[in-house]
């Protein structure tokens, strides 16, 4: 119906804008011995050896008044209204539609047309599968007589019965963490938020059209919001859905017709008839899936080194290949056919496994305070402070989370990000991921620590507040083209760092490798492979836990950012002088030398900060800073510092 409707409207636009007049036809294949349903079936079965007959049939019937041919039946819909077009498929009336498809529908215990359930009786009659009970009938028929003694019927709306009718069909109120209420509709196991009272009113009217006379419907039209407006619907019962209590040893993925239970050693598809808890309808991904062969097999040796192999399906999975490419730091050597040593290849592998495990962690609903972290995607390529190595694929990972999990996005360059009282205004009870994209240099990551490891407090606009308990609060994914400042256990225990190579850059993008835009242009196969990959990522996380990316690149980038390019330029020059190494250097003398080189730094670099930068420079260069200098026995100097 919609395809025909939209195409007909398109031809109207051509007529109005370009004076192009087209006749529009809709057709169907005539019943035949081989039971062909569409043109493809007709050409591959009945007309397999003589396809030219299809054209001959169309050329003939197009001039027939009935538009009926031997193989095809056409309908000229150029001037049809939408209502008449609905009649073509019997979509204008539930009973007509059910009778048209009776042969199939009578075999079902019950079936849904629109918002109403129906069934065929043993005698072949259609009846409602949602009969309205006496205490649910929301109208009362009152017999009255006029002055002449003629009987007439008046209809009165019964509020309590209507509330009971709605509640028995899954409508209720749900109290949010901020104390406000949402209307919800529950049809086990799915819970759907009803954002507009008009939707509830329409449900009542649609139901009435199927079971009552027109006078009852007229009563509802006249009453409108008076009967079923926000004030009256606030009398609906308040309920607390029985949502899943997330478990640390498994994760459930919900799809259109089944769900997966993912454990460390198994991925099992199950039907919704086996589910005992309830879920938000938003959690269900409207895509069918099938389990493929395992995409990737990962092992870890006794010395902690990872190895992996890919299956045929793994090699075909675009997103897995994308992650492999973003973990490739030897691509330049591969391109120029230079020798790559084993340590370099091992680094590539370790970066990949860190990403896969981090993705598995983000996909897990269960939270554990002992491993609660924000995943931070950084550039692995070394560059000067302030220079950006964007386009490496970090944000594509964030976009993937937005595709598969309820996610809110925050602009990482927002200067008042740590002081905006309403920063989390979009966060609600369904949110699973907060994606902070492209944070600026010197991003104050510490302000997130409370949210990472504890409850999450939110100020909403309109003087509303809510606190999401730790086990219900979302996880955080951060992307940055710079290093995040900070060190120490409190810093390291709250961040899970993953690094992206510059395999993808300004001149080389994923579409160059895969020939299609991620997500928007994917077909079923790639979506199916993605979900299989995500399930295996959960398994890898359950098996290996937190796997940090190799630290050398990340730490060097962090050291460089802490020191700053001006300090590095001075230090490289100052300590290249042999008189300034392997000897004692008075702190003031060194500090003054730096200020002479960069006098404007006096305002920003105190003597204390300067000392910290010298220590970081020594760490960066592999120097020793203030080691124990003298052997207590010989009195000889054992170590030298910068």
N, C-alpha and C positions, 0 to 999 in steps of 0.2 A: 504493500500500500504506500509506504513512505517513499520508496524509490520512484513509483509512478507519480505520486503527488509532487515530489521535488522536481522531477524532470519536466512535468507539465508547467510548473511555475517558472522554470528556467526558460522554456520556449516563449512564455508570456513576456519575459524580460527582453528576449531577442526581438519580439514584435514591437515592444514599446520603445526600445532604445535604438534599434537598427532597421526597423521596418522589414524584418525577416519573418515570414509567415510559414509555420510548420503545422502539419497535422500530426497528432500524437495518438499512437495506438498501443494498447496493452494486449498481449496474447498469451494463450496457453496451448499446450499440446493436447490434441484430441485423444480420448481413450483408445488404446490399441492393444493387440494381443501380447506384445512384449512389455506392456505397462510402463512405457517411457514417461518420465516425469517432466523433463526439460529438453531443450534443444540439443544439448550435448548427448543425452541418452538417445534421442531420436536419430541423430546422425551416426552414433556408434552402434546402434542396434537395428531398428526397422529400416533405416535408409543407409545402412553402412555401405552397400554396394552401388547405390544410386542417389548420392546426396543432391544431385541437380534437381530432383523432384521436389525438394523443399522450396527452392526458388520458384519453380513452376506453380506450386500450390499457392504461394503467397501472391504471385503475379495474377493468378486467377481470382482468388477470393477477395482481393483488394477492390475489385470491381463489382462484387456481389453485395446486394443490399444487406444480407444477413451476416456478411463477413465470415462465413463458415466454409472452411476448406476440408480436404480429406485428412490432412495432418495437423492443421493449425486452426484455432479459433481466435479471431481478433475482436477487439472492442475499441471503437473510436471514442477517445476521452477528451478530445481537444476542448470542448465546451462544458464538460461535466463539472459539477460542483463537488466539493470534498465529500459531502454527504452521499451523493450518488456513487462516488468512487468507493466509499466504504461498503456500499451494498454489493459491489462486485465480489468482495471476499466475505460477505455476510458479517462484516465487522460492526454494522450499525445496531445489531440486536444480539444479545447473548443467546437467546433461545434459537434464533436462526443459525447462528454460528455452530452451536452444539449439534443441532439436527443435521447440518451439512456434513459434519465430521463424526456423526454418530457411530459409524463402524469402528472407529478407533477409540473414541471417548467412552463408549459403553463398557469397554474392557477395564477401565480404570475405576478404582473405588470411589474416587472423586477427582474433580479437576477444577482449575481456577480460570475464570474468564474475567479479565479486569481485576477488580478487588473482591470479587464474590466467588464462592465455591459452589459447585453444582455436582449432581450425579444423576445417572439414569437408574430408574427403578427396574425391578424384575420384569415389569410389563412393558418396558421400553419408553416410559414417560420421563421427561426431565423434571427434576425438582431441586430445590435449594438444599445444599448440604450444610447450610448455616441457618436452620429454621429459627425464627425469632420466638422466644418464650413469652409467656403471658406477662411475666414481671419485667420483660425487656421492651415491650411494645411502647414506644415513646409517643404515641398519639392515643387519644381517647375519643371515641365516637359518641357524640351526644345527640340523641334524637330530640328534635323540637318541632313544634307545629306553629304555623302562622295563623293569622286571624281567620282565614278561611278554612282552617283545619287541615291544611296540606302539610304532610311530613317533610322535614328536611334534616340533614345531618350536618352538625358542626364538629370541628376537630380542635382538640385542645392538646397542646404540647405538655408532656410529662417529663420534667427535668430528671428526677431521680431514676426513672426507668431508662432514660437515655444514657445517663452516666453508667448505669449497670450494663446496658447494651454495649457501650464502648469498652468498658473494663473487661467484659467477657470476651471481647474480640481483640484484646491485647493493648488497648490504649491506657496510659497512666501517666503519672508525673514522676520525674526523677530529680532529686536534689543534688545540685552540683557542689563541688568543694567551696565555692564562694557563697553558698547559701541560697542562690537563685535556683529556679526550677526550669527544667525543660520538659516538654511533652515527649513521650517515647511510645513506640509501638513495638510490641514483642511478639514474634512468631518463632517459637523455639527452633534453633538456638539463637536466633538473630535478634538484636535489639537495635532499632532504628530511631534516630532523633527526628522528631516532627517539628520543623522549624516554624511553621505557620499554622495558626488555628484554622485557616481556610482549608487546609488539607484534611483536617478532621471533619470539618463541616461537609466537604465534598464526599468523604467516605460515607457519611450518613445519608446524603442525598443519593449517591450512586446505589446504595443498598436499598433505599426506598423505591427507586425506580424499578427495581427488580421484583419487589414483593408487595407493594402497596399501590393504591390508586392515585390518580393525578391530584386529587384534592389534598392528600397528605403532603405531597410534594409542594403544592402551592402554599400550604401552611408553613413549610420550612423556608420557602423563598421569602415569604412575608416576614417571618421572624428573624432570619439572618443572624447577625451577631448577637441579637437579644437572646436567642436560644443557645447559640454555640459560639459565643465570643470569649475572649480571654478571661473576663471576670467569671463567667459561668463555668468554663472548663477548669478553673482553679479548684473546683470541687471534685475533680477526678482523684481517685485513690493514689497515694504516694507509694511507690514500690522501690525496692533495692534489688536490682538484678543480681543473679548469682554468677558473677564473672569468675573466670578461672583464677585460681591462686597459682601463679607461675612457679614452676619447679626448676631447680638448678641443673637437673640431669636430663632435661628434655626441652624441646621447643616445638610448638604447634604452628604450622602454616595452613592458612585457610584459603580454599579456592572455590570456584563456582559450584562444584558438585561433590566435593570431597575435601578432606583435610589430611595433612601429613603429620605424623608424630616422628620427630627427629630425635634420635638418641645417639650416643657415642658410636654404637656399632650397628645401628639400623635406621632405615627410613621406611616407614610403613604407611600406606594410604588407607584411610578409613572413611566410612560413610557418616554423614551427619546424624543418622539414626542411633549411632553409638555414643554420641557426645552427651555429657551430663550437665555441663555448665553452659553459660550463655556468653555470647561475644557481641561486640559492636558490629553492625553490618559493614561499617567502614573497614573493618579488619579483613573482610573477605575480598580476595582479589578476583575480579570477574574474568578469569581465564581458566580454561581447562588445562590440566597438566598431566604428564605421564612420566614415570620414573625411567630415566635412561640408565645405561651402564654408568658406573662411577667415572666421573670426568678426570679426576686426578688422584693418584695414590702417593701419599707422603709418608716417609719413614724418617726416624731420627736415630742416629747412631749413639753409641755409648758416650762418645766425646761431645755430644750435643749438636752435631752437624746434621742438617736436613738434606734429603734427596727426594726427588719426585719423578714420576712418570705420568704421561698423559695417555688417555685412551683415544680412540678415533673420535668419539663425541667431544672429548676435551679439546682436541685440536680444532674442532669446528665451532666451539663456543667463543663468540666474539669477545664477551666481557672477560673471560679467563685469559684469552690471548692479550687483551688490552692490559690486564694486570701484570702479565709476564713482561710485556714491553716496557711498562712504566717501572719495572724493577731491573731493567737491563742497563747497566752502567758501562758495558763493554761494546756497545753497538758501533762506536766509531772504529774500534779495532776490527770488529767483524766486517765492517764495510770496506776497510782498507786491507783486510786479510792479514792482519798482524797476529802474532802469537798471543794467546790469552792464557794466563797461568791459572792453576786450579783454585788459588785463593780468590781470584777475581770472579770466577764462575760460582764459587761457593757464596760470595757476597750477594750476587744476583739472586741465588736461590733463597738465601735467608731473608732478603727484602721481600720476596714474593710471599713466603710463608707468614711473615709478619703481617702483611696486608690481609691475607686470607683469614688468619685467626682474628684480626681486628674486626673484619666484616662479620664473622661469626659472633663475636662479642656484641656488636651493635644489633644483630638480629635477635639476640636472646632477650626475652621479656623479663626474665628473672634477674634480680640484682643482688650482688654480694658486696657488702661494705669492704671486705678485705681486698677486692680487686676492682673497686669502682674507679673508673678513669674516664677522662675525655680523650677521644682519639684525635690526634693532631697530625694532619698531613702537611709535610714540609718538602721543600726542594732539596734534593740530594746534591745537586751541582754546586760547587763552591763558586762564589762571586763576591764582588765588593758589597759592603753594607749599603743598603738603599737601592741596589740594582735588583730588579724583579726577574725571576725566571718563570714567569707564568706560562700558561698553555700546556703545562706538563700533565694534566689529567686529574689533578686533585679535586676540582669541582665536579668533574664527571662522576666521581664516586659519591659525592654529596647528592647529585641529581638522581643517582640510582636509589639512594635511601628515600628520596622524595617519591619515587615511583612505587616503592614496595612497602613503605611504612608511613603512618601519619606523621608528617614532618613540618616544622615551622622554620623559616629562614630569617636570619638576622644579618644585616650588612656589617661586616667586620670592620669597615673603615669609618663607621659612625663614631665621631670623636667623643661623644658623651655616653658611650656604651656602658661604662661602669657607674654612671650616675643617673641614668634615666630611670625614674621610678616606674615607668610603664613599659619598660623594655620587653617584658614577657606577656604583653596584653593578649597575644594570640594563643598562648599556651592554654590547653584545656586537658580534661581527664583522658582524652584519646591520644594525645601527643606522645609519640615514642622517641622522636629524635629532634634535637635542636641543632640546626645546621648554621654555624657561624662562618660565613664565607669571606675569605680574602682579608684577614685581619691586618691592621697596619703595623708598621714597625713599632716596637716597644709596647705591644698590646698587653694590657694589665690582666693577664690570665688569672691572677690570684683572686679576683673578685668572683670567679666561678667555683672556687674550691668548695665553698659551703654547699652549692648546688650539686656538686659532683659526689660528695660523700654524705650528705645529709638531706633533710627535707628541703623542699623547694617552695619558697614563699613568692607569691605573685600579687602585685598591686594592679588591679584593673581600673580602667577609666570608668568614672561614675561611682567612685568611693566604694568599690568592692575589693575584697581581699580573699585570698585562698592560700592554703598551704597543702601542697601535695606530699604525702608521706614518701620517704625514700623509695620504698618498693613500688610506688606508682609513678614516680617522677621519670622524665625522659632522660635519655643519654645524649651526650654532646659530641658532635663532630665539627672540628675546626680545620680550616685550610688557611695556610699562610705562605706568602712568597718570601718570608723572612724567618729568622729564628725567634723563638720565644725566650725572653730573658727570665732567668731564675735558675737556681740549683738547690741542692740539698734534698734530703729524703722526702720532705713534705711536697716538694715540687715534682720529683721523679715518681712518687707513688700515686700521683693524681693524673698523670699524663701517659698516654700510650702513643709513642711517636712512630710514624711510618714515613718513609721517604720516597719521593718520586724522582726518577731520573729525567733527563731532558730528551729522552727518546722522542717524545712529542713536544713540539715547540711552535714558534711562530710560522715556520715554513713546512712543518710536517704534522698533520692532524690525523686522528683516528679514521676519518672518512677516507683518507688516502690509502689506508691498509684494508679497510673492510668494505668500502664502496657504499656505505649506507650510514645515515644518521642514527646514532644510538637512541633507543627507546621509541622515538616517533616513527621511524621507518621499519622497525623490526617486524618480522612475521612470527607466526606461532612457534616455529622451531627455535628462534633465538630467545624468545621469552621463556620457553620451556627449558632451554639450557641454562638460562639465568637462574631460574628457581631451583634447578638441580644443583647449580653451583652454590647458591646461598645455603641450601640444606647441607651440603658437604662442608661449607665454611663453618657452620655450627658444629658439625662433627669434629672438625680440626680444633676448634676452640675448646670443646669438651675434652679432647684428647691431650692437647698440649698447653692449654691455658694462655697466659699472656706471653706473647713472643715479641719482644722489642726488636725493631729494625737494627741492623749493625750500627753501632753508635759513632764510629769515627767521623763519618760525613756530617752527621747531625751535630755532634759535639764541636767539630771544627767550625761549622757555620755559626753555632751559638757563641763560641769564643770570639770569633771575628766580629760578630755584632756587638758583643759586650764591650770590646776594646774600641771599636770605631776605626774608620779608615785613617783618620788623621793621626791617631795614636800609633797605629800600625806603621804608617809611613815614617814617623819619627823614630820608633823603636828599631825598625829594620836598619835605618841609617845609623842610629846611635850605637847599637850593639854590634854593628859590623866592624867597628873600630876595636882592634885588639886590646887597646888600653882600657876598654870598658867591659871586658869579660875576664873571667878567671882571676878576679881581684875584688877587694872590698870597695864598695861604692857608697859614699854617704848619701842617705836618702834625700836630704835637702838639695844636694848638688845635682842629683839626677832629676828631681822634680823641677828645679829651676831651669835645667836644660830643656825640659819639655815645654815649659811656659815660654821660654825664649823662642822656641820653634813655633809654638801655637799660642800666642798671648791671649787670644779670645777664649781659650779653654779654661782660663782661670775661674771664670764664672760657673762653669759646669763641672770642673774636675778638681775636687779638693785633694789634699794630700792623702786622705784615707782612700778615696776612690782611685787615685793614681796608683797607690800600692796594689790595690786589687787588680788593676789593669796590668801591672808589671807581672804579677803572679800568673794571670791568665796568658800573657804573652809567653812566659817561660813554659807553661803547660802546652801551648800551641806549638812552640818550636822544639819541645823536648829538652829544654834546659832544666837545671835544678835551681830552685830559689831558696836561699838561706838553709842549706843542708847543715848537718852537724859537721863542722869543718875540721876538727882536730881529733886525731887518734889519742885517746887518753893515755896510752902507753908511750908512744913515740913522740907525741906532740906535733907530728907532721900533719899537714893538710891532706885530708882524704878526698874531699869533693870540692868542686868549684861551682859557683853560681854566676848568674848573669850580673 
